[in-house]
Amino acid sequence: MGRNAVHLTGNRPVAGALAVVLAMGALTGCGAGGGEPRLTVLGASSLTQPLEKYGESFTAAEVRTSFAGSDQLAAQIRQGAGADVFASADTSYPAELHREGLVGKPIVFARNRLVVVTPKGSDVRSLADLARPGTKIVVGDPSVPVGAYTREVLGRLPAPERAAILANVRSEEPEVSAVLAKVVGGAADAGFVYRTDASAVPDEVRTIALPGRLQPEVAYAAAVLSDSEEPELAHRYLRGLLHGDGAADLRAAGFLAP
C-alpha cells in the first residue's frame, strides 16, 4: 500500500479500517477532473508560450507546467521534484541527468537562434556597438543555457572586442526572460536572448541578428523522469513535441524543427 498504508491498531473493526483506506485512496488518487491523470512538465522559461498552449490541447491528461532556468529545473529534479517531463533549453542538462539515472534518454525536439535585442530607439545597431564604452549589456548567467550560448558567441570574437563587450556587462540573469525584461524596461542598452523571445515583443525591442560564423547551435532536449508516475503519458507528450500539436505550437512560436 506504500505511502497510503494504514496500520490496524487496537480493537478497531476491520471494516472501518478498510473504509478509511479506501477513502484515503480516493482523496489521493483522484485529480481535479474526477480521476483524470496529471502530467507535470518542467520547462525552460523560453518555452513558456508554446508549452502552455500545448498543455491546453493535450487531452490525455491535465498538464501542469512549471517554468524556470534549465539549471534550476535540473537542480529540482536532483532534489526529488515530483514531475514527469523535463524540457531544457540545451542538451547538456538532460544528458547529465540521464547519466545520473534520473531521466530517460533525451530527445532533441526544437532549435532556436541567439540574437541581440535593444530597446526601440537605441543607437546600438550592431554587434560592434556593444564594445563602445558605457554601453550597458545584460546577459544570462553562465549556468543557464542562454548565458552559455552567449559566451560561446563572445569566445569567437577577437580578444580585444570580446574584452570590451564583457567590460560593459552590468548583470547576469538566472533566465532569459529576466534578460529580456531588463532590455524592455530600459535598464540595459542590449541583451542576448533567443530569437523567439525577441519576436514575442516586436513593438518593444529591435533585433540584431548574429553573423552565421558566430551563431551557436541552440538545441532543446526533453526527457521523461525516471520516477514519473505516468511514464506512458509522458512519452506520448514527448511524441507530440516532435510530431504532433506540440511541434505545431513550437513552429507557431518561431522555434525551428529539430
HUPE-V232459 format. One record per residue. N is the residue number from 1. RES is the residue in three letters. SS is DSSP state (2 for helix, 1 for strand, 0 for the rest). Layout:
n=[N & N]
res=[RES & RES]
ss=[SS & SS]
This chain:
n=[1 & 2 & 3 & 4 & 5 & 6 & 7 & 8 & 9 & 10 & 11 & 12 & 13 & 14 & 15 & 16 & 17 & 18 & 19 & 20 & 21 & 22 & 23 & 24 & 25 & 26 & 27 & 28 & 29 & 30 & 31 & 32 & 33 & 34 & 35 & 36 & 37 & 38 & 39 & 40 & 41 & 42 & 43 & 44 & 45 & 46 & 47 & 48 & 49 & 50 & 51 & 52 & 53 & 54 & 55 & 56 & 57 & 58 & 59 & 60 & 61 & 62 & 63 & 64 & 65 & 66 & 67 & 68 & 69 & 70 & 71 & 72 & 73 & 74 & 75 & 76 & 77 & 78 & 79 & 80 & 81 & 82 & 83 & 84 & 85 & 86 & 87 & 88 & 89 & 90 & 91 & 92 & 93 & 94 & 95 & 96 & 97 & 98 & 99 & 100 & 101 & 102 & 103 & 104 & 105 & 106 & 107 & 108 & 109 & 110 & 111 & 112 & 113 & 114 & 115 & 116 & 117 & 118 & 119 & 120 & 121 & 122 & 123 & 124 & 125 & 126 & 127 & 128 & 129 & 130 & 131 & 132 & 133 & 134 & 135 & 136 & 137 & 138 & 139 & 140 & 141 & 142 & 143 & 144 & 145 & 146 & 147 & 148 & 149 & 150 & 151 & 152 & 153 & 154 & 155 & 156 & 157 & 158 & 159 & 160 & 161 & 162 & 163 & 164 & 165 & 166 & 167 & 168 & 169 & 170 & 171 & 172 & 173 & 174 & 175 & 176 & 177 & 178 & 179 & 180 & 181 & 182 & 183 & 184 & 185 & 186 & 187 & 188 & 189 & 190 & 191 & 192 & 193 & 194 & 195 & 196 & 197 & 198 & 199 & 200 & 201 & 202 & 203 & 204 & 205 & 206 & 207 & 208 & 209 & 210 & 211 & 212 & 213 & 214 & 215 & 216 & 217 & 218 & 219 & 220 & 221 & 222 & 223 & 224 & 225 & 226 & 227 & 228 & 229 & 230 & 231 & 232 & 233 & 234 & 235 & 236 & 237 & 238 & 239 & 240 & 241 & 242 & 243 & 244 & 245 & 246 & 247 & 248 & 249 & 250 & 251 & 252 & 253 & 254 & 255 & 256 & 257 & 258]
res=[MET & GLY & ARG & ASN & ALA & VAL & HIS & LEU & THR & GLY & ASN & ARG & PRO & VAL & ALA & GLY & ALA & LEU & ALA & VAL & VAL & LEU & ALA & MET & GLY & ALA & LEU & THR & GLY & CYS & GLY & ALA & GLY & GLY & GLY & GLU & PRO & ARG & LEU & THR & VAL & LEU & GLY & ALA & SER & SER & LEU & THR & GLN & PRO & LEU & GLU & LYS & TYR & GLY & GLU & SER & PHE & THR & ALA & ALA & GLU & VAL & ARG & THR & SER & PHE & ALA & GLY & SER & ASP & GLN & LEU & ALA & ALA & GLN & ILE & ARG & GLN & GLY & ALA & GLY & ALA & ASP & VAL & PHE & ALA & SER & ALA & ASP & THR & SER & TYR & PRO & ALA & GLU & LEU & HIS & ARG & GLU & GLY & LEU & VAL & GLY & LYS & PRO & ILE & VAL & PHE & ALA & ARG & ASN & ARG & LEU & VAL & VAL & VAL & THR & PRO & LYS & GLY & SER & ASP & VAL & ARG & SER & LEU & ALA & ASP & LEU & ALA & ARG & PRO & GLY & THR & LYS & ILE & VAL & VAL & GLY & ASP & PRO & SER & VAL & PRO & VAL & GLY & ALA & TYR & THR & ARG & GLU & VAL & LEU & GLY & ARG & LEU & PRO & ALA & PRO & GLU & ARG & ALA & ALA & ILE & LEU & ALA & ASN & VAL & ARG & SER & GLU & GLU & PRO & GLU & VAL & SER & ALA & VAL & LEU & ALA & LYS & VAL & VAL & GLY & GLY & ALA & ALA & ASP & ALA & GLY & PHE & VAL & TYR & ARG & THR & ASP & ALA & SER & ALA & VAL & PRO & ASP & GLU & VAL & ARG & THR & ILE & ALA & LEU & PRO & GLY & ARG & LEU & GLN & PRO & GLU & VAL & ALA & TYR & ALA & ALA & ALA & VAL & LEU & SER & ASP & SER & GLU & GLU & PRO & GLU & LEU & ALA & HIS & ARG & TYR & LEU & ARG & GLY & LEU & LEU & HIS & GLY & ASP & GLY & ALA & ALA & ASP & LEU & ARG & ALA & ALA & GLY & PHE & LEU & ALA & PRO]
ss=[0 & 2 & 2 & 2 & 0 & 0 & 0 & 0 & 0 & 0 & 0 & 0 & 0 & 2 & 2 & 2 & 2 & 2 & 2 & 2 & 2 & 2 & 2 & 2 & 2 & 2 & 2 & 2 & 2 & 0 & 0 & 0 & 0 & 0 & 0 & 0 & 0 & 1 & 1 & 1 & 1 & 1 & 1 & 1 & 2 & 2 & 2 & 2 & 2 & 2 & 2 & 2 & 2 & 2 & 2 & 2 & 2 & 0 & 0 & 0 & 0 & 1 & 1 & 1 & 1 & 1 & 1 & 1 & 0 & 2 & 2 & 2 & 2 & 2 & 2 & 2 & 2 & 2 & 0 & 0 & 0 & 0 & 0 & 0 & 1 & 1 & 1 & 1 & 0 & 0 & 0 & 2 & 2 & 2 & 2 & 2 & 2 & 2 & 2 & 0 & 0 & 0 & 1 & 0 & 0 & 0 & 1 & 1 & 1 & 1 & 1 & 1 & 0 & 1 & 1 & 1 & 1 & 1 & 1 & 0 & 0 & 0 & 0 & 0 & 0 & 0 & 2 & 2 & 2 & 2 & 2 & 0 & 0 & 0 & 0 & 0 & 1 & 1 & 1 & 1 & 0 & 0 & 0 & 0 & 2 & 2 & 2 & 2 & 2 & 2 & 2 & 2 & 2 & 2 & 2 & 0 & 0 & 0 & 2 & 2 & 2 & 2 & 2 & 2 & 2 & 2 & 2 & 0 & 1 & 1 & 1 & 1 & 1 & 0 & 0 & 2 & 2 & 2 & 2 & 2 & 2 & 2 & 2 & 2 & 0 & 0 & 0 & 0 & 0 & 1 & 1 & 1 & 1 & 1 & 2 & 2 & 2 & 2 & 2 & 0 & 0 & 0 & 0 & 0 & 1 & 1 & 1 & 1 & 1 & 0 & 0 & 0 & 0 & 0 & 0 & 0 & 0 & 1 & 1 & 1 & 1 & 1 & 1 & 1 & 1 & 0 & 0 & 0 & 0 & 0 & 2 & 2 & 2 & 2 & 2 & 2 & 2 & 2 & 2 & 2 & 2 & 2 & 2 & 0 & 2 & 2 & 2 & 2 & 2 & 2 & 2 & 2 & 0 & 0 & 0 & 1 & 0 & 0]
